[in-house]
Amino acid sequence: MDPRLTAEQDEIRRTLRELLHKRCGPEELRAALDTPAGHDRALWTTLAEQLGLPGLAVPEAYGGVGCAPTDLALAAEETGRALAPTPLFATSVLAAPLILALGTDAQRARLLPRLTDGTLTAALAIPAPALATALALTGPGGGDWSGGGRAGGVQARRAGDGWRLYGEAAQVLDGHSAGLLLVAAHTGGFVRSRTLLFLVAGDAAGAVRTRQTALDPTRPQGRVQLRYVEAELLGQEEAEVTGMLARTGEFAAAFLACEAVGAADRALERTVEYLKQREQFGRAIGSFQAVQHRLADVYVQVQAARSAAYYAAWATGRGEGVGGLALAQALQALRLAAAEGIQLHGGIGFTWEHQAHLYFKRAAGDELLFGPAHRLRARAAEESGLFAGVGVTV
């Protein structure tokens, strides 16, 4: 692996940082969180039209930029620094790769160009709290996480030439505002049940969507209730959905790791800036050795997490499964950076007027959605056979 970024990657990150600095400051961020969608639609349009960010990893044949997934993951470091509330993760990291891999030619041609130009957003609807399991981050990815043919989750039934869905999925990222829902549902009854993916229009008759209160307001979530809603099967019935969800989860983990590294780095920067200004006993508190030692520990954690995240982003395109380990390292670094930032701000950091608490909520929220860190590591150990034959239960 060459750790140096290419000129194109540097340009993407530089341009994205400048744009987010202008359009996603503290006031703009809070204003976006208070909107019904939970994100700034104008910012999303700008990211799509000026940078092509939603289609960065989509082939040019479908209107995308045609870059490698690595480039999109590395760009996530900048969106993480700003805690940018955009539908990028739900649309371009979860939904678009599944449509690209499993969709028919007609479905790809109809949907991907609209996803890449920002005119359509998408959400992956998986029953809570099974997202990490479905993406094979904390479990093997199989099992009955989508309902198992029993009551609960989302069930699919044939209706003439099409399908109808009924059930509920909570904690769906951007599920309350996305124009397209990619719903994981069980079909075939209990004995022969299997999970398939279905396309549902956001405004479909019988679909009831409400925004939920989330620990991390920068990752808005919604509850999706489907009451015999008309749906379109994604791809073919023979599609290997479980395996594709696991591959999507590997890329999602690398993306989230880079995003968490950016957030941790910015949280540390804000803390250092504050400690240079705040004085105690006639001197800046950042000059005290004990404070410097604490900051040094955070810095080491952030740099270690950055190395792991970059490697995961690089390895994603080569089929190497290290995303979960990188995500665990990055979430740990972000939690430490955010917690130390709050402590060293003297308590004001956890007030709504200050940004520090949002970084802590991002760390805690991501651990609830995709972790926690020890389960991510346990899953990686299980996959690698690290404790095989030694009588250790992971």
C-alpha positions as CSV (number, residue, x, y, z in Angstrom):
1,M,0.0,0.0,0.0
2,D,1.2,3.5,-0.9
3,P,0.1,5.8,2.0
4,R,0.4,8.9,-0.2
5,L,-2.8,10.4,-1.6
6,T,-3.0,11.0,-5.3
7,A,-3.3,14.5,-6.7
8,E,-7.0,13.8,-7.5
9,Q,-7.7,12.6,-4.0
10,D,-6.0,15.6,-2.5
11,E,-8.0,17.9,-4.7
12,I,-11.3,16.3,-3.8
13,R,-10.6,16.6,-0.1
14,R,-9.3,20.2,-0.4
15,T,-12.3,21.3,-2.4
16,L,-14.7,19.5,-0.1
17,R,-13.2,21.0,3.1
18,E,-13.4,24.6,1.6
19,L,-17.0,24.1,0.7
20,L,-18.1,22.6,4.0
21,H,-16.2,25.4,5.9
22,K,-18.3,27.9,4.1
23,R,-21.6,26.1,4.0
24,C,-21.6,23.9,7.2
25,G,-20.6,26.1,10.1
26,P,-22.1,25.8,13.6
27,E,-25.1,28.0,12.8
28,E,-25.8,26.3,9.5
29,L,-25.5,22.9,11.1
30,R,-28.0,23.6,13.8
31,A,-30.4,25.2,11.3
32,A,-30.2,22.0,9.1
33,L,-30.8,19.7,12.1
34,D,-34.0,21.6,12.9
35,T,-35.5,21.1,9.4
36,P,-38.0,18.2,8.9
37,A,-35.5,16.3,6.8
38,G,-32.7,16.8,9.2
39,H,-30.2,18.0,6.6
40,D,-29.6,21.0,4.3
41,R,-31.1,20.2,0.9
42,A,-29.3,23.1,-0.7
43,L,-26.0,21.9,0.6
44,W,-26.8,18.4,-0.8
45,T,-27.6,19.9,-4.2
46,T,-24.3,21.9,-4.2
47,L,-22.3,18.8,-3.3
48,A,-23.9,16.9,-6.2
49,E,-23.7,19.7,-8.8
50,Q,-20.3,21.1,-8.0
51,L,-18.4,18.1,-6.7
52,G,-20.3,15.1,-7.9
53,L,-20.0,13.7,-4.4
54,P,-23.0,11.3,-4.5
55,G,-21.8,9.7,-7.7
56,L,-18.1,9.7,-6.9
57,A,-17.9,5.9,-6.8
58,V,-20.7,5.3,-9.4
59,P,-19.6,4.3,-13.0
60,E,-19.7,7.0,-15.6
61,A,-22.2,5.0,-17.6
62,Y,-24.8,5.9,-15.0
63,G,-23.8,9.5,-14.6
64,G,-21.2,9.0,-11.9
65,V,-17.6,10.2,-11.7
66,G,-16.2,6.6,-11.9
67,C,-13.7,6.8,-9.1
68,A,-12.8,3.9,-6.9
69,P,-14.7,3.4,-3.6
70,T,-11.5,4.3,-1.9
71,D,-11.9,8.0,-3.0
72,L,-15.4,8.2,-1.5
73,A,-14.2,6.7,1.8
74,L,-11.3,9.2,2.0
75,A,-13.7,12.1,1.2
76,A,-15.7,11.0,4.2
77,E,-13.0,12.3,6.5
78,E,-14.0,15.8,5.5
79,T,-17.7,15.3,6.0
80,G,-16.9,13.8,9.4
81,R,-14.9,16.9,10.4
82,A,-17.9,19.1,9.8
83,L,-20.4,16.5,11.0
84,A,-22.1,17.4,7.7
85,P,-25.8,16.3,8.0
86,T,-26.3,15.0,4.4
87,P,-27.9,11.8,3.1
88,L,-24.5,10.7,1.6
89,F,-24.1,7.6,3.8
90,A,-27.6,6.3,3.3
91,T,-27.8,7.1,-0.4
92,S,-24.3,6.6,-1.8
93,V,-22.8,4.0,0.6
94,L,-25.7,1.8,1.5
95,A,-28.3,2.1,-1.3
96,A,-26.4,2.9,-4.5
97,P,-23.9,-0.1,-4.3
98,L,-26.8,-2.5,-3.7
99,I,-28.7,-1.2,-6.7
100,L,-25.6,-1.3,-8.8
101,A,-24.8,-4.9,-7.9
102,L,-28.2,-6.5,-7.7
103,G,-30.5,-4.3,-9.9
104,T,-31.6,-5.2,-13.4
105,D,-30.3,-3.1,-16.3
106,A,-33.5,-1.2,-16.4
107,Q,-33.5,-0.5,-12.6
108,R,-29.9,0.8,-12.7
109,A,-30.5,3.0,-15.7
110,R,-33.6,4.4,-14.1
111,L,-32.3,5.0,-10.6
112,L,-28.6,5.5,-10.5
113,P,-28.4,8.7,-12.6
114,R,-30.9,10.3,-10.3
115,L,-29.0,9.2,-7.2
116,T,-25.7,10.6,-8.6
117,D,-27.1,14.0,-9.6
118,G,-28.7,14.5,-6.1
119,T,-32.3,14.7,-7.3
120,L,-33.1,11.4,-5.6
121,T,-32.1,10.2,-2.1
122,A,-32.4,6.6,-0.9
123,A,-32.5,4.8,2.4
124,L,-31.9,1.1,3.3
125,A,-34.7,0.0,5.6
126,I,-33.7,-2.8,7.9
127,P,-35.6,-3.6,11.1
128,A,-33.9,-2.1,14.2
129,P,-31.6,-2.9,15.7
130,A,-30.3,-5.3,13.1
131,L,-28.4,-3.0,10.8
132,A,-24.9,-4.0,12.0
133,T,-25.9,-7.7,11.9
134,A,-27.4,-7.4,8.4
135,L,-24.2,-5.7,7.2
136,A,-22.1,-8.5,8.8
137,L,-20.3,-6.0,11.0
138,T,-21.1,-7.7,14.3
139,G,-22.4,-11.0,13.2
140,P,-22.4,-13.4,10.2
141,G,-25.2,-11.6,8.4
142,G,-27.6,-14.5,8.1
143,G,-30.4,-15.5,10.4
144,D,-33.8,-14.0,10.9
145,W,-32.8,-10.4,11.4
146,S,-35.4,-9.3,8.8
147,G,-38.3,-11.1,10.4
148,G,-37.4,-14.8,9.8
149,G,-40.8,-15.5,8.2
150,R,-42.5,-14.8,11.6
151,A,-44.4,-11.8,12.7
152,G,-42.2,-8.8,13.0
153,G,-39.8,-7.1,10.6
154,V,-41.1,-6.7,7.0
155,Q,-42.9,-9.5,5.1
156,A,-43.4,-9.7,1.3
157,R,-46.3,-11.3,-0.5
158,R,-47.0,-11.7,-4.2
159,A,-49.9,-9.6,-5.5
160,G,-50.6,-10.4,-9.2
161,D,-47.5,-9.5,-11.2
162,G,-46.0,-7.5,-8.3
163,W,-45.3,-7.6,-4.6
164,R,-46.8,-6.1,-1.5
165,L,-45.0,-5.4,1.7
166,Y,-46.2,-5.0,5.3
167,G,-44.3,-4.5,8.5
168,E,-42.2,-2.0,10.2
169,A,-38.5,-0.9,10.3
170,A,-37.3,1.7,12.9
171,Q,-34.1,3.6,13.2
172,V,-33.8,3.8,9.4
173,L,-31.1,6.3,8.5
174,D,-32.8,9.1,6.5
175,G,-35.9,6.8,6.3
176,H,-38.3,9.7,7.0
177,S,-37.1,11.9,4.1
178,A,-35.6,9.6,1.4
179,G,-37.3,9.6,-2.0
180,L,-36.6,5.9,-2.4
181,L,-36.7,3.1,0.1
182,L,-34.7,-0.1,-0.3
183,V,-36.5,-2.5,2.0
184,A,-35.2,-5.8,3.2
185,A,-38.2,-8.2,3.5
186,H,-38.8,-11.9,4.0
187,T,-40.7,-13.8,1.5
188,G,-41.7,-17.5,1.1
189,G,-43.4,-18.0,4.5
190,F,-41.7,-19.5,7.6
191,V,-40.4,-22.8,6.1
192,R,-38.9,-21.5,2.9
193,S,-38.3,-17.9,3.9
194,R,-35.5,-15.8,2.5
195,T,-34.5,-12.2,2.5
196,L,-34.9,-10.1,-0.6
197,L,-34.6,-6.4,-1.3
198,F,-37.5,-4.4,-2.7
199,L,-37.8,-0.8,-4.1
200,V,-40.6,1.3,-2.6
201,A,-41.3,4.9,-3.5
202,G,-41.1,7.3,-0.6
203,D,-44.6,8.6,-1.3
204,A,-46.2,5.2,-2.0
205,A,-49.7,4.7,-0.7
206,G,-49.7,2.8,2.6
207,A,-46.2,4.0,3.6
208,V,-46.1,5.9,6.8
209,R,-42.9,7.6,7.8
210,T,-42.0,9.6,10.8
211,R,-38.8,11.1,12.1
212,Q,-37.5,9.7,15.3
213,T,-35.6,11.4,18.1
214,A,-32.0,10.1,17.8
215,L,-29.1,10.4,20.2
216,D,-27.0,11.8,17.3
217,P,-29.1,14.5,15.6
218,T,-26.5,14.7,12.8
219,R,-27.6,11.2,11.7
220,P,-31.4,11.6,11.4
221,Q,-33.5,8.5,11.6
222,G,-37.0,7.6,10.7
223,R,-39.6,4.9,11.4
224,V,-41.0,3.3,8.3
225,Q,-44.4,1.5,8.5
226,L,-45.5,-0.4,5.4
227,R,-49.2,-1.3,5.2
228,Y,-49.6,-3.5,2.2
229,V,-47.5,-1.2,0.1
230,E,-46.8,-1.9,-3.6
231,A,-43.1,-2.8,-4.1
232,E,-40.7,-3.7,-6.9
233,L,-38.3,-6.6,-6.5
234,L,-34.7,-5.4,-6.8
235,G,-33.0,-7.6,-9.4
236,Q,-34.0,-11.3,-9.5
237,E,-35.3,-13.7,-6.9
238,E,-32.2,-15.7,-7.1
239,A,-30.0,-12.8,-6.0
240,E,-27.6,-13.5,-3.2
241,V,-28.7,-10.7,-0.9
242,T,-27.0,-11.7,2.3
243,G,-23.5,-11.8,0.6
244,M,-24.0,-8.5,-1.1
245,L,-25.1,-6.9,2.1
246,A,-21.9,-8.1,3.7
247,R,-19.8,-6.6,1.0
248,T,-21.7,-3.4,1.3
249,G,-21.0,-3.5,5.0
250,E,-17.3,-3.8,4.4
251,F,-17.3,-0.6,2.4
252,A,-19.6,1.1,4.9
253,A,-17.2,0.3,7.7
254,A,-14.3,1.8,5.9
255,F,-16.4,4.9,5.1
256,L,-17.5,5.3,8.7
257,A,-14.0,4.8,9.9
258,C,-12.7,7.7,7.8
259,E,-15.6,9.8,8.8
260,A,-14.9,9.1,12.5
261,V,-11.3,9.9,12.1
262,G,-12.2,13.3,10.6
263,A,-14.6,14.0,13.5
264,A,-11.9,13.0,16.1
265,D,-9.3,15.1,14.4
266,R,-11.6,18.2,14.4
267,A,-12.6,17.6,18.0
268,L,-8.9,17.6,19.0
269,E,-8.2,20.7,17.0
270,R,-11.1,22.6,18.7
271,T,-9.8,21.5,22.1
272,V,-6.3,22.6,21.4
273,E,-7.5,26.0,20.1
274,Y,-9.5,26.5,23.3
275,L,-6.7,25.5,25.6
276,K,-4.4,28.1,24.0
277,Q,-6.9,30.9,24.9
278,R,-8.2,29.9,28.3
279,E,-6.0,31.0,31.2
280,Q,-5.7,29.7,34.7
281,F,-3.2,30.9,37.3
282,G,-2.0,33.6,34.9
283,R,-1.1,31.2,32.0
284,A,-2.8,29.3,29.2
285,I,-4.0,26.0,30.5
286,G,-2.6,24.3,27.4
287,S,0.9,25.0,28.8
288,F,0.4,22.7,31.8
289,Q,2.2,19.4,31.4
290,A,-0.6,17.2,32.6
291,V,-2.9,18.7,30.0
292,Q,-0.3,18.2,27.3
293,H,0.0,14.6,28.2
294,R,-3.7,14.1,27.9
295,L,-3.7,15.7,24.5
296,A,-0.8,13.6,23.4
297,D,-2.7,10.5,24.2
298,V,-5.6,11.6,22.1
299,Y,-3.3,12.6,19.2
300,V,-1.7,9.1,19.2
301,Q,-5.1,7.4,19.2
302,V,-6.3,9.6,16.3
303,Q,-3.2,9.0,14.2
304,A,-3.4,5.2,14.8
305,A,-7.1,5.3,13.8
306,R,-6.2,7.3,10.7
307,S,-3.7,4.7,9.6
308,A,-6.2,1.9,10.1
309,A,-9.0,3.9,8.3
310,Y,-6.8,4.6,5.3
311,Y,-5.7,1.0,5.0
312,A,-9.3,-0.1,5.2
313,A,-10.3,2.3,2.4
314,W,-7.4,1.0,0.3
315,A,-8.2,-2.6,1.0
316,T,-11.9,-2.3,0.3
317,G,-11.3,-2.3,-3.5
318,R,-9.2,-5.4,-3.1
319,G,-11.6,-7.6,-1.2
320,E,-9.8,-7.5,2.1
321,G,-12.0,-7.5,5.1
322,V,-10.5,-5.1,7.6
323,G,-13.2,-2.5,7.7
324,G,-14.7,-3.6,11.0
325,L,-11.3,-3.4,12.8
326,A,-10.7,0.0,11.4
327,L,-14.1,1.2,12.5
328,A,-13.6,-0.1,16.0
329,Q,-10.3,1.8,16.2
330,A,-11.8,5.0,14.8
331,L,-14.9,4.9,17.1
332,Q,-12.6,4.5,20.1
333,A,-10.5,7.4,19.0
334,L,-13.5,9.6,18.4
335,R,-15.0,8.8,21.8
336,L,-11.7,9.6,23.5
337,A,-11.2,12.9,21.6
338,A,-14.8,14.0,22.2
339,A,-14.8,13.1,25.9
340,E,-11.4,14.8,26.6
341,G,-12.6,17.8,24.7
342,I,-15.7,18.1,26.9
343,Q,-13.6,17.7,30.1
344,L,-10.9,20.2,29.0
345,H,-13.6,22.7,28.1
346,G,-14.6,22.8,31.7
347,G,-18.1,21.5,31.3
348,I,-19.4,24.1,28.7
349,G,-18.6,21.5,26.0
350,F,-21.7,19.6,26.7
351,T,-24.1,22.5,26.3
352,W,-26.1,23.0,23.2
353,E,-24.3,26.3,22.5
354,H,-21.0,24.4,22.0
355,Q,-20.1,22.0,19.2
356,A,-18.2,19.5,21.4
357,H,-21.2,17.6,22.6
358,L,-22.2,16.8,19.0
359,Y,-18.9,15.0,18.4
360,F,-19.5,12.9,21.5
361,K,-23.0,12.1,20.4
362,R,-21.7,11.1,17.0
363,A,-19.3,8.6,18.7
364,A,-21.9,7.2,21.0
365,G,-24.6,7.1,18.2
366,D,-22.3,5.3,15.8
367,E,-21.4,2.7,18.4
368,L,-25.1,2.0,19.0
369,L,-25.8,1.7,15.3
370,F,-22.7,-0.1,14.0
371,G,-20.9,-1.5,17.0
372,P,-19.9,-1.4,19.8
373,A,-16.1,-1.6,19.3
374,H,-15.6,-4.8,21.2
375,R,-18.2,-6.6,19.0
376,L,-16.6,-5.3,15.9
377,R,-13.3,-6.7,17.0
378,A,-14.9,-10.0,18.1
379,R,-16.5,-10.4,14.7
380,A,-13.1,-9.8,13.0
381,A,-11.5,-12.4,15.2
382,E,-14.2,-14.9,14.4
383,E,-13.8,-14.4,10.7
384,S,-10.0,-14.7,10.8
385,G,-10.2,-17.9,13.0
386,L,-8.0,-16.2,15.5
387,F,-9.3,-18.3,18.4
388,A,-10.2,-21.4,16.5
389,G,-9.4,-24.6,18.4
390,V,-8.2,-22.9,21.6
391,G,-11.4,-23.1,23.6
392,V,-12.0,-19.3,23.7
393,T,-15.5,-17.9,23.3
394,V,-15.6,-14.6,21.4
